[in-house]
Every structure is written in structure tokens, then in C-alpha cells.
Amino acid sequence: MIEGHLTTDDAAARLGIARQTLYNLAHTRDDFPKPLRIGRTLLWPAAGLDAWRRKHPARRKPPRGRQEQ
């Protein structure tokens, strides 16, 4: 693997999202880091993913079954 790059599984885990969500973001968001293609393998820039996450914090869902009153 190339230093500073992550596999698709590692990139998705780092962002806390599913693989398909990673692909969707790469195709629909202009500000999302683009992967490096080596043959059929996609390698994602770790620094670019970290910078994108800082600009777009993860959304937090309220726990299921608990409603605020």
C-alpha cells in the first residue's frame, strides 16, 4: 500500500461510515477527497479524509426509544 493512503474499508472505518456511503460521497460531493486508482484498487488520502471530517463533523443521532419531553 502507498504511505498516507487507506483502503476503502479502512477509509470507511476512519470516517465511521459504510463503504457505499464513501463511494457516494466521492461521486456527489465536490469537496470530498478523490481516491487514487491503482488497477482496480482505490486508495484514499488519509490527510484529505481527516481534513474533510474536520469540516463536516459526524451527525449524532439520539438513542432509539428515548424521547425528550
C-alpha positions as CSV (number, residue, x, y, z in Angstrom):
1,M,0.0,0.0,0.0
2,I,1.1,3.6,-0.6
3,E,2.1,5.5,2.5
4,G,-0.5,8.1,3.6
5,H,-3.4,6.3,1.8
6,L,-6.1,4.0,3.1
7,T,-8.0,1.1,1.5
8,T,-11.7,1.6,1.1
9,D,-12.5,-0.5,4.2
10,D,-10.0,1.5,6.3
11,A,-11.2,4.8,4.9
12,A,-14.9,4.0,5.7
13,A,-14.0,2.9,9.2
14,R,-11.9,6.0,9.8
15,L,-14.9,8.2,8.9
16,G,-17.4,5.9,10.7
17,I,-19.5,5.3,7.5
18,A,-20.4,2.4,5.2
19,R,-18.3,1.6,2.1
20,Q,-21.2,2.6,-0.1
21,T,-21.5,6.0,1.6
22,L,-17.8,6.6,0.9
23,Y,-18.4,5.9,-2.8
24,N,-21.5,8.1,-2.8
25,L,-19.7,11.0,-1.2
26,A,-16.8,10.7,-3.7
27,H,-19.2,10.8,-6.6
28,T,-21.6,13.5,-5.4
29,R,-19.5,15.9,-3.3
30,D,-17.1,18.2,-5.0
31,D,-15.2,18.9,-1.7
32,F,-14.7,15.2,-0.9
33,P,-11.2,13.8,-1.5
34,K,-10.9,11.7,-4.6
35,P,-9.2,8.3,-4.4
36,L,-6.1,7.2,-6.2
37,R,-6.8,4.2,-8.5
38,I,-4.2,1.5,-8.7
39,G,-5.6,-1.1,-11.1
40,R,-9.0,-1.9,-9.6
41,T,-8.0,-0.8,-6.1
42,L,-9.0,2.6,-4.7
43,L,-6.7,4.2,-2.2
44,W,-8.0,7.2,-0.2
45,P,-5.7,10.0,1.0
46,A,-5.7,9.8,4.8
47,A,-4.9,13.5,5.3
48,G,-7.7,14.6,2.9
49,L,-10.2,12.4,4.7
50,D,-9.2,13.8,8.0
51,A,-9.5,17.4,6.7
52,W,-12.9,16.7,5.2
53,R,-14.1,15.2,8.5
54,R,-13.0,18.3,10.4
55,K,-15.1,20.5,8.1
56,H,-18.1,18.1,8.2
57,P,-18.5,16.7,11.8
58,A,-20.4,13.4,12.1
59,R,-24.0,13.7,12.9
60,R,-25.2,12.3,16.2
61,K,-28.5,10.5,16.3
62,P,-30.4,10.4,19.6
63,P,-30.6,6.9,21.1
64,R,-33.6,4.9,19.9
65,G,-36.6,4.5,22.2
66,R,-35.8,7.7,24.2
67,Q,-38.0,10.7,23.5
68,E,-37.4,14.1,25.1
69,Q,-40.3,15.6,26.9
